[in-house]
Amino acid sequence: MKLRCDLQLGAAYVTLDEAPVAESEQVRPDMVLDLDGRNRVVGIEIPNVRCTFPQADVKRLELELA
């Protein structure tokens, strides 16, 4: 799993799987799911993460394992 933030665009992308993206589905105005050929979610894009989560510090990442 990878998290990538583009600070200039203010976008965040979570890669869940390295499978090729077959299609994308906008599930909300602030969230796009990328699907593989078997209709599994392989990526999540938050195009304007700063507006969606104004309190989030996109320069700092915390990882919590259960």
Secondary structure, 3 states (H helix, E strand, C coil): CEEEEECCCCEEEEECCCCCCCEEEEEECCEEEEECCCCCEEEEEECCHHHHCCCCCCCCCCCCCC
